[in-house]
Amino acid sequence: MIESTTTLNEAQSSVWDVVVVGAGPAGSVAALEIARRGLRVLLADRSTFPRHKLCGGCLNGDALATLRDLGLENALNQLHGEPLHQLSLHAGRRRLNLKLPSGLAVTRSRLDEMLIMAAIDAGASFLSGISLKLEPALPDDAVRVLSTQRGNTTERILARLVVVATGLPIGNATTDAGLDVVSTNNSRIGAGTTTSSFPPEYTVGTIFMAIGQNGYVGLTRTDNGTLNIAAALDSKAVRKAKPEGVVEDVLKEAGFPFTSEMFSGEWRGTVGLTRCRQVPAATRVLVVGDAGGYVEPFTGDGMAGAIRSGRAVVPFVERAVLEWSPQMIRDWKFEFQKLMKPGHRRCRILAGVLRYPTIVRGLIGIVSVMPSVGDAVIRQLNREDCHEMLNPRPGHSGAA
Ligand SMILES: Cc1cc2nc3c(=O)[nH]c(=O)nc-3n(C[C@H](O)[C@H](O)[C@H](O)COP(=O)(O)OP(=O)(O)OC[C@H]3O[C@@H](n4cnc5c(N)ncnc54)[C@H](O)[C@@H]3O)c2cc1C
């Protein structure tokens, strides 16, 4: 368990340079880098850690490269994740195995703990078990106010800048117009569980992906010998048959082996997966990770985008703490979209295609006879090339 390094009383006693709300990958990476720049930063989360977060736990090449750049290679090795070598796609009787150039399957709760510890070691203060709400901004305020309820009392924490890293946006928890959430009708919902009882066919190092009429299911072995089952499912089908029922149907359609024990654990779900904010910033507020917008999980872009944006926000944070200007809303919007749009576009295209198993079967047929097409797609999904482009090594230009 990770203990808080400060108390709510202490956190209220002064104005923070930065409060980061949400200690998933986006928030922890932001807090880590902000602390390294010598700013006073509080990282706060409503959960206590370790906490469960529904996730396939697959870090793609882009995520791994950014974590290494942040100096976290040793900490990453200590997670003892399972290197990923292969993606095995099944749609009906069509099957396709694609080589993965990189990737690591980790236990998500351990990754989150590792990142929070790195932020604390760098000097960030950490406060868990506190749900924070953004109070309305006043035009001439030099700070933003965050509030939390303790019994009947409303407690307040003040910050020159707030980084919102609260994950998939559920509703408009703020009155800042720019931060309004737009969600897509008929978007799929996330569901998943972990199990230690599963057929031996689910071997280490492969992402098994079953595609069916009512959704798709990813199955991956993680570091502690468990099988992580994570799915994006049609919400109407889930209302009729519960997530485990829909997952069982998708596995059957794809011809995947399963046992009843695989479905007997606790299942967790999410709200509709496709949603975004009008603008990922407001007065003295910058939004990172899923909180800024999210499509559907398939490509490993989720954590990669969270980590990338948590890191990229830091120069904006430094500027904003020194002197806030409304121009920063536009600047961060531009930067955030530059970072996230390619991933969101890919996810949207894939999510669209995956709704039609017949098209997927056709595509599998094409890639089976033209393997170079499959390799190109996997390179795109892993995006180490994108990491290079956004973080060119000294002496290299990003352009070819
Ligand atoms: C079914 C499924 C499978 C997935 N599989 C993968 C995968 O294999 N690979 C991949 O890269 N991505 C995957 N993703 C996506 C990935 O999980 C997310 O993109 C990633 O967690 C985003 O990180 P984040 O830091 O933005 O938000 P989160 O990880 O969601 O963290 C947000 C944090 O904010 C806290 N919080 C929220 N509100 C408040 C509040 N008001 N006050 C204080 N704290 C608050 C929460 O407790 C949470 O800890 C998957 C997602 C789903 C649903």
The ligand as an ORCA input file, in Angstrom:
! r2SCAN-3c Opt
* xyz 0 1
  C     -11.288     -2.431    -21.090
  C     -10.090     -1.540    -21.240
  C      -8.863     -2.099    -21.648
  C      -7.757     -1.269    -21.830
  N      -6.568     -1.833    -22.213
  C      -5.498     -1.053    -22.430
  C      -4.242     -1.617    -22.798
  O      -4.067     -2.848    -22.864
  N      -3.194     -0.769    -23.058
  C      -3.332      0.593    -22.940
  O      -2.361      1.322    -23.193
  N      -4.506      1.158    -22.548
  C      -5.577      0.366    -22.287
  N      -6.745      0.930    -21.852
  C      -6.804      2.389    -21.684
  C      -6.051      2.825    -20.421
  O      -6.497      2.098    -19.303
  C      -6.261      4.341    -20.196
  O      -6.039      5.006    -21.424
  C      -5.307      4.902    -19.144
  O      -5.550      4.337    -17.875
  C      -5.455      6.436    -19.048
  O      -4.662      6.914    -17.995
  P      -5.060      8.251    -17.221
  O      -3.950      8.521    -16.267
  O      -5.448      9.300    -18.182
  O      -6.400      7.897    -16.413
  P      -6.679      6.752    -15.329
  O      -5.677      5.678    -15.410
  O      -8.119      6.405    -15.495
  O      -6.473      7.504    -13.925
  C      -7.348      8.485    -13.471
  C      -7.239      8.582    -11.956
  O      -7.999      9.728    -11.520
  C      -8.632      9.421    -10.297
  N      -9.759     10.344    -10.156
  C     -10.848     10.468    -10.959
  N     -11.638     11.467    -10.540
  C     -11.039     12.001     -9.449
  C     -11.371     13.081     -8.576
  N     -12.485     13.815     -8.762
  N     -10.531     13.374     -7.553
  C      -9.399     12.642     -7.347
  N      -9.044     11.597     -8.162
  C      -9.847     11.295     -9.197
  C      -9.027      7.946    -10.445
  O      -9.192      7.338     -9.177
  C      -7.821      7.384    -11.215
  O      -6.843      6.853    -10.340
  C      -7.864      0.129    -21.604
  C      -9.074      0.678    -21.150
  C     -10.173     -0.131    -20.962
  C     -11.459      0.466    -20.479
*
